[in-house]
Amino acid sequence: MNAHPKDMLHEILGAALTAVAPDKAVKKFVSLDGEALLIDDVTYYLNTFENIYVVGAGKGAAPMAAQLEEILGDRITDGVICVKYGHTVPLRIIRTIEGAHPVPDANGERGARAILDLVTKTGKKDLILCCITGGASALTPALVEGISLDEGKKATQLLLECGATINEINAIRKHMSIFGSGNLARAAYPAQLAALIISDVVGDNLDVIASGPTSPDNSTFKDCMDIFERYKLIDKVHVNILAHMKKGAEGTIYETPKAGDPVFDSVQNLLVATNEQALHAAAAKAKDLGYTPRIITSKMTGEARTVAKDIAKQAKKAAGAKKEKLCLLSGGETTVTLTGKGLGGRNQEMALAAAVALDGCPNIAMLCAGTDGSDGPTDAAGGFALPDSLTRAKECQVCPKIYLADNDSYNYLKSTGDLLQTGPTLTNVMDICITLVQHGPF
């Protein structure tokens, strides 16, 4: 008897998550040989340093820090990381501060300032190891003078609600921040800084991941003003934020540090896990299960419901063209423009839209999942679109189109049993869409 498609989708997702587990990512690139700390192709001779500090932020920073404690032990002088509530692991030396995500809170601000305070006291003979994962930008909301945390939070919420991309949201955050946009590197200079980075952005651009605290910033104040205008937010963002961005665009205050700034001369930035790695692991597992894998893209973007329709269309075409079993894989991060008042996230909305688009297809099954286990402001990671999803919806007397119109994918999927709930995975490489295609019914 063939396995249920839901079980196979779970198994493929599990393989993808294992491949980008933060502790494994650190262990893959960091090792200790006597007094030589090897980080990829760079060697740090520990006997030349007076202190070793570990800092970091993001949903997966805790297991990364734990792995560094495992490698370095008591060689670590001190450390502090900021993680999302509930995303902790036991640490012996490194302090943990929990904060809110995606909308920042005062605890996150306290964590950011604690990290800045720690690295600011370092010198040329110190080594700083920095763990950066998705969510770090919202978890380190230390803002420039004149902009309050509440004002920054409201700006972030406005951008989330209007469907702005993660790159656009981060551009705004970077130009309000004293932590992101290379400012952590500036605070740490002239200490040696090695940043271990897990990417949660399309394209894996270092200046965009977590708002680029250890990287030169490619965005500008003018970009920020363009974003406000594009989404018609000029009259909605707080006047203090608008005034700050205008001053920057006019050149009356300094831009964020750019490429060539000396603060980056002693910085090593290393990507240790990406969405593409997760997709390749998913492809290998799909092959083990008898499916021919096809990675469509690791740069999936666009409106969630539109992307769902496009993938459903590709799946239908593939089902009609070949008799072999296929596994279509897409990774990236979609957006949702809120028009309703329901509860959900981009992966849940994508799953609901896919269920509608795949109505009457007994040979196609889809899973849309956030690799961090947290999709939007919910306790779900995403959702399933299975051959019998709409049949169960009728039995539950819920109308998918009504729920979709109200952006209420969470309550719809909960009613039909198609909600994916993994709990915090402690990693974050954006989202994965897994689609199984057969010639005949499951």
C-alpha positions as CSV (number, residue, x, y, z in Angstrom):
1,M,0.0,0.0,0.0
2,N,1.3,3.4,-0.9
3,A,2.0,5.9,1.9
4,H,-0.4,8.7,2.4
5,P,0.6,11.9,0.6
6,K,0.5,13.8,3.8
7,D,3.0,11.5,5.4
8,M,5.3,11.7,2.4
9,L,5.2,15.5,2.4
10,H,6.0,15.5,6.1
11,E,9.0,13.2,5.5
12,I,10.4,15.4,2.7
13,L,10.0,18.5,4.8
14,G,11.8,16.8,7.7
15,A,14.8,16.1,5.5
16,A,14.9,19.7,4.3
17,L,14.8,21.0,7.9
18,T,17.5,18.6,9.0
19,A,19.8,19.8,6.3
20,V,19.6,23.4,7.5
21,A,19.6,22.8,11.3
22,P,21.7,25.6,12.8
23,D,23.9,23.4,15.0
24,K,24.8,21.1,12.1
25,A,25.5,24.2,9.9
26,V,28.0,25.5,12.5
27,K,29.6,22.1,13.0
28,K,30.0,21.8,9.2
29,F,32.0,25.0,8.9
30,V,33.7,25.5,12.3
31,S,36.2,23.2,14.0
32,L,39.0,23.4,16.5
33,D,42.5,21.9,16.0
34,G,44.6,22.6,19.1
35,E,44.8,26.4,19.2
36,A,43.6,26.8,15.6
37,L,40.0,27.7,15.1
38,L,39.0,26.9,11.6
39,I,36.0,28.8,10.1
40,D,35.7,27.6,6.5
41,D,39.0,28.6,4.9
42,V,40.1,31.1,7.6
43,T,42.2,30.1,10.6
44,Y,42.1,32.0,13.8
45,Y,45.0,31.2,16.2
46,L,43.3,31.5,19.6
47,N,46.6,32.0,21.5
48,T,46.8,35.4,19.8
49,F,43.5,36.6,21.3
50,E,42.9,37.9,24.8
51,N,39.1,37.2,24.8
52,I,36.6,35.3,22.7
53,Y,33.0,36.6,22.7
54,V,29.9,35.1,21.2
55,V,27.0,37.3,20.1
56,G,24.0,36.7,17.9
57,A,20.4,37.2,17.1
58,G,17.6,35.4,15.3
59,K,15.2,32.4,15.6
60,G,18.1,29.9,15.2
61,A,20.8,31.7,17.1
62,A,20.5,29.6,20.3
63,P,21.5,26.2,18.7
64,M,24.3,27.9,16.9
65,A,25.6,29.4,20.1
66,A,25.2,26.0,21.8
67,Q,27.4,24.4,19.1
68,L,30.0,27.1,19.6
69,E,30.0,26.3,23.3
70,E,30.5,22.7,22.5
71,I,33.5,23.5,20.2
72,L,35.2,26.2,22.4
73,G,34.0,25.4,25.9
74,D,35.6,27.7,28.6
75,R,37.7,29.5,26.0
76,I,34.5,31.7,25.6
77,T,34.9,34.8,27.8
78,D,31.3,36.0,27.6
79,G,28.4,36.2,25.2
80,V,24.8,37.3,24.6
81,I,22.2,36.4,22.0
82,C,18.7,37.6,21.3
83,V,16.1,35.0,20.2
84,K,12.4,34.8,19.6
85,Y,10.3,33.8,22.6
86,G,10.4,30.0,23.0
87,H,13.3,29.6,20.7
88,T,15.8,28.8,23.4
89,V,18.2,26.0,24.2
90,P,20.3,25.5,27.4
91,L,23.5,27.5,27.3
92,R,26.3,27.4,30.0
93,I,28.2,30.7,29.3
94,I,26.3,32.7,26.7
95,R,23.3,34.7,28.0
96,T,20.0,34.6,26.2
97,I,17.5,37.4,25.9
98,E,14.1,36.6,24.4
99,G,12.2,39.1,22.3
100,A,9.2,39.4,20.0
101,H,8.9,38.7,16.2
102,P,7.8,39.9,13.7
103,V,6.7,43.0,15.6
104,P,9.6,44.1,17.9
105,D,9.3,44.7,21.7
106,A,11.2,46.3,24.5
107,N,13.0,43.0,25.3
108,G,14.4,42.9,21.8
109,E,15.7,46.4,22.2
110,R,17.3,45.4,25.5
111,G,19.0,42.5,23.8
112,A,20.3,44.6,20.9
113,R,21.8,47.1,23.3
114,A,23.3,44.4,25.5
115,I,25.1,43.0,22.4
116,L,26.3,46.4,21.3
117,D,27.5,47.2,24.8
118,L,29.5,43.9,24.8
119,V,31.2,44.3,21.5
120,T,31.9,48.0,22.0
121,K,34.3,47.2,24.9
122,T,36.3,44.8,22.7
123,G,39.7,45.6,21.2
124,K,42.1,44.5,18.5
125,K,43.2,41.4,20.4
126,D,39.7,40.1,20.8
127,L,37.7,37.7,18.6
128,I,33.9,38.0,18.2
129,L,31.9,35.1,16.8
130,C,28.5,36.2,15.6
131,C,25.5,34.0,14.9
132,I,22.9,35.5,12.6
133,T,19.7,33.9,11.4
134,G,16.3,34.9,10.2
135,G,14.3,37.1,12.5
136,A,17.4,39.0,13.8
137,S,16.3,42.3,12.4
138,A,13.0,42.4,14.3
139,L,14.7,40.9,17.4
140,T,17.3,43.7,17.6
141,P,15.2,46.9,17.4
142,A,17.7,49.4,18.8
143,L,16.7,52.6,16.9
144,V,18.4,55.9,16.2
145,E,17.9,58.8,18.6
146,G,14.5,60.5,17.9
147,I,12.6,57.4,16.9
148,S,10.8,55.4,19.6
149,L,10.4,51.7,19.6
150,D,6.6,52.1,19.4
151,E,7.0,54.3,16.3
152,G,9.3,51.7,14.7
153,K,6.9,48.9,15.5
154,K,4.0,50.7,13.9
155,A,6.1,51.3,10.7
156,T,7.0,47.6,10.6
157,Q,3.3,46.6,11.0
158,L,2.3,49.0,8.2
159,L,4.8,47.5,5.9
160,L,3.7,43.9,6.8
161,E,0.1,44.7,6.2
162,C,0.6,46.4,2.8
163,G,2.5,43.4,1.4
164,A,6.0,44.9,1.3
165,T,8.8,42.4,0.6
166,I,11.3,41.4,3.3
167,N,14.0,43.4,1.4
168,E,11.8,46.5,1.5
169,I,11.0,46.0,5.2
170,N,14.7,45.6,6.0
171,A,15.7,48.7,4.1
172,I,13.4,50.7,6.4
173,R,14.6,48.9,9.5
174,K,18.3,49.4,8.5
175,H,17.9,53.1,8.3
176,M,16.2,53.4,11.7
177,S,18.7,51.0,13.3
178,I,21.9,51.4,15.2
179,F,22.4,47.6,15.1
180,G,21.8,46.6,11.5
181,S,23.2,48.0,8.3
182,G,26.9,47.3,9.3
183,N,26.5,49.1,12.7
184,L,27.4,45.9,14.7
185,A,30.6,45.7,12.7
186,R,31.3,49.3,13.3
187,A,30.7,48.9,17.1
188,A,33.0,45.8,17.1
189,Y,35.9,47.4,15.2
190,P,38.9,46.9,15.5
191,A,38.2,43.4,17.0
192,Q,38.3,40.4,14.6
193,L,34.7,39.4,13.8
194,A,33.5,36.2,12.2
195,A,29.8,36.1,11.4
196,L,28.1,32.7,10.8
197,I,24.9,33.5,8.8
198,I,21.8,31.5,8.0
199,S,20.0,33.1,5.1
200,D,16.2,33.9,5.2
201,V,16.1,36.2,2.2
202,V,15.7,35.5,-1.5
203,G,19.1,35.8,-3.2
204,D,21.1,35.4,0.0
205,N,22.3,39.0,-0.1
206,L,24.4,39.6,3.1
207,D,23.3,43.2,3.4
208,V,19.7,42.1,3.5
209,I,19.9,39.1,5.8
210,A,18.9,40.4,9.3
211,S,19.4,43.9,8.0
212,G,23.1,43.2,7.5
213,P,24.6,44.0,10.9
214,T,28.0,42.8,9.8
215,S,27.8,43.7,6.1
216,P,28.1,46.9,4.0
217,D,24.6,48.3,3.3
218,N,23.5,48.6,-0.3
219,S,20.2,50.4,0.4
220,T,19.9,54.1,0.8
221,F,17.7,56.7,2.5
222,K,16.3,57.5,-1.0
223,D,15.2,53.8,-1.3
224,C,13.3,54.2,1.9
225,M,11.5,57.2,0.7
226,D,10.6,55.4,-2.5
227,I,9.2,52.5,-0.5
228,F,7.0,54.8,1.5
229,E,5.7,56.4,-1.7
230,R,5.2,53.0,-3.5
231,Y,2.9,51.7,-0.7
232,K,1.3,55.1,-0.1
233,L,2.6,55.3,3.5
234,I,3.9,58.9,3.4
235,D,0.9,60.1,5.4
236,K,0.8,57.0,7.6
237,V,4.3,56.5,9.1
238,H,5.2,58.6,12.1
239,V,6.5,62.1,11.4
240,N,9.7,61.4,13.3
241,I,10.5,58.5,11.0
242,L,9.6,60.5,7.9
243,A,11.7,63.4,9.0
244,H,14.7,61.1,9.6
245,M,14.4,59.5,6.2
246,K,14.0,62.9,4.5
247,K,17.2,64.2,6.2
248,G,19.1,61.1,5.0
249,A,17.8,61.4,1.4
250,E,18.8,65.1,1.4
251,G,22.3,64.2,2.7
252,T,22.1,66.1,5.9
253,I,22.8,63.0,8.0
254,Y,25.3,60.2,7.3
255,E,24.3,57.2,5.3
256,T,24.8,53.7,6.6
257,P,28.3,52.2,6.2
258,K,29.1,51.1,2.6
259,A,31.6,48.8,0.9
260,G,35.1,50.0,1.4
261,D,34.6,51.2,5.0
262,P,37.6,50.1,7.1
263,V,35.2,48.6,9.8
264,F,34.8,45.6,7.4
265,D,38.5,44.9,7.0
266,S,38.5,42.6,10.0
267,V,35.2,40.9,9.2
268,Q,34.5,37.4,7.9
269,N,30.9,36.8,6.7
270,L,30.1,33.2,6.0
271,L,26.8,31.7,4.8
272,V,26.3,28.4,6.6
273,A,22.8,27.4,5.6
274,T,20.4,28.5,2.7
275,N,17.1,27.7,1.2
276,E,18.8,26.1,-1.7
277,Q,20.5,23.6,0.6
278,A,17.1,22.7,2.1
279,L,15.6,22.2,-1.4
280,H,18.4,19.8,-2.4
281,A,17.9,17.7,0.7
282,A,14.2,17.6,0.0
283,A,14.9,16.5,-3.5
284,A,17.1,13.7,-2.3
285,K,14.4,12.5,0.1
286,A,11.8,12.7,-2.6
287,K,14.0,10.5,-4.8
288,D,14.2,8.0,-2.0
289,L,10.4,7.9,-1.9
290,G,10.2,7.1,-5.6
291,Y,9.6,10.6,-7.0
292,T,11.6,12.3,-9.7
293,P,12.5,15.7,-8.0
294,R,12.4,18.9,-9.9
295,I,13.6,22.1,-8.2
296,I,11.7,24.9,-9.8
297,T,13.2,27.8,-7.9
298,S,14.8,29.0,-4.7
299,K,13.8,32.5,-5.4
300,M,10.0,32.2,-5.1
301,T,8.3,35.6,-4.6
302,G,5.0,37.3,-5.2
303,E,1.5,37.3,-3.8
304,A,0.9,34.0,-2.0
305,R,-2.4,33.1,-3.6
306,T,-1.0,33.9,-7.1
307,V,2.1,31.8,-6.6
308,A,-0.1,28.9,-5.4
309,K,-2.2,29.1,-8.6
310,D,1.0,29.2,-10.7
311,I,2.4,26.1,-9.0
312,A,-0.9,24.3,-9.3
313,K,-0.9,25.0,-13.0
314,Q,2.6,23.6,-13.4
315,A,1.6,20.5,-11.4
316,K,-1.5,19.9,-13.6
317,K,0.6,20.3,-16.7
318,A,3.2,17.9,-15.4
319,A,0.5,15.4,-14.4
320,G,-0.9,15.3,-17.9
321,A,2.5,15.2,-19.7
322,K,4.3,12.3,-18.0
323,K,3.5,9.0,-16.2
324,E,6.4,9.3,-13.8
325,K,5.9,10.5,-10.3
326,L,7.2,14.0,-9.8
327,C,8.1,16.2,-6.8
328,L,8.1,19.8,-7.6
329,L,10.1,22.0,-5.2
330,S,10.0,25.7,-4.7
331,G,11.6,27.9,-2.1
332,G,11.6,31.6,-1.2
333,E,9.2,33.9,0.4
334,T,5.8,35.1,-0.8
335,T,3.8,38.0,0.5
336,V,0.2,38.6,1.5
337,T,-1.7,41.8,1.0
338,L,-4.3,42.0,3.8
339,T,-7.8,42.9,2.7
340,G,-9.7,40.8,5.2
341,K,-9.7,40.5,9.0
342,G,-8.9,36.8,9.4
343,L,-5.9,35.0,10.8
344,G,-3.2,33.3,8.9
345,G,0.2,33.5,7.2
346,R,1.7,33.4,3.7
347,N,2.1,29.6,3.7
348,Q,-1.4,29.0,5.1
349,E,-2.9,31.3,2.5
350,M,-0.9,29.7,-0.2
351,A,-2.1,26.2,0.9
352,L,-5.7,27.4,0.9
353,A,-5.4,29.0,-2.5
354,A,-3.8,25.8,-3.8
355,A,-6.6,23.7,-2.5
356,V,-9.1,25.8,-4.5
357,A,-6.9,25.7,-7.6
358,L,-6.4,21.9,-7.3
359,D,-10.1,21.0,-6.8
360,G,-10.8,17.8,-8.7
361,C,-7.1,16.7,-8.9
362,P,-6.9,13.3,-7.2
363,N,-3.2,12.9,-8.2
364,I,-1.7,16.2,-6.8
365,A,-0.8,17.0,-3.2
366,M,1.0,20.1,-1.9
367,L,2.6,21.3,1.4
368,C,3.5,25.0,2.0
369,A,5.7,25.5,5.0
370,G,7.7,28.1,6.8
371,T,11.0,26.5,7.7
372,D,11.0,28.3,11.1
373,G,7.8,26.6,12.1
374,S,6.0,30.0,12.6
375,D,3.8,31.3,9.8
376,G,2.6,34.8,10.4
377,P,1.1,35.6,13.8
378,T,0.0,32.0,14.4
379,D,1.1,28.8,16.0
380,A,1.2,27.0,12.6
381,A,4.0,26.5,10.1
382,G,1.8,26.3,7.0
383,G,-0.7,24.0,5.5
384,F,-1.6,21.1,3.2
385,A,-3.6,21.0,-0.1
386,L,-4.6,17.4,-0.5
387,P,-6.8,15.6,-3.0
388,D,-9.6,15.3,-0.4
389,S,-9.2,18.8,1.1
390,L,-12.3,20.3,-0.4
391,T,-14.3,17.2,0.3
392,R,-13.5,17.6,4.0
393,A,-14.3,21.3,3.7
394,K,-17.8,20.5,2.6
395,E,-18.2,18.0,5.4
396,C,-17.2,20.8,7.9
397,Q,-19.4,23.3,6.1
398,V,-16.7,25.8,5.5
399,C,-16.4,27.6,2.2
400,P,-12.7,28.0,1.0
401,K,-13.4,31.1,-1.1
402,I,-15.0,33.0,1.7
403,Y,-12.2,32.2,4.1
404,L,-9.6,33.2,1.4
405,A,-11.3,36.5,0.8
406,D,-11.1,37.2,4.5
407,N,-7.4,36.2,4.7
408,D,-8.6,33.6,7.3
409,S,-6.6,30.6,6.1
410,Y,-5.7,29.5,9.7
411,N,-9.2,28.9,10.8
412,Y,-10.1,27.2,7.5
413,L,-7.2,24.8,7.6
414,K,-7.8,24.1,11.3
415,S,-11.4,23.1,10.5
416,T,-10.4,20.8,7.7
417,G,-7.4,19.2,9.5
418,D,-4.9,20.6,6.9
419,L,-2.9,22.8,9.3
420,L,0.8,22.1,9.6
421,Q,2.0,22.6,13.2
422,T,5.6,21.8,13.9
423,G,6.4,24.1,16.7
424,P,9.7,26.2,16.6
425,T,12.2,24.4,14.3
426,L,15.0,26.7,15.5
427,T,16.1,27.4,11.9
428,N,14.9,29.8,9.2
429,V,15.7,29.6,5.5
430,M,12.4,31.1,4.3
431,D,9.6,28.9,2.9
432,I,9.4,25.6,1.0
433,C,6.6,24.4,-1.2
434,I,6.5,20.7,-1.9
435,T,4.2,19.3,-4.6
436,L,3.8,15.6,-5.3
437,V,2.4,14.7,-8.7
438,Q,1.3,11.2,-9.9
439,H,-0.2,10.0,-13.1
440,G,-3.1,8.3,-11.2
441,P,-4.8,8.9,-7.8
442,F,-3.0,8.6,-4.5
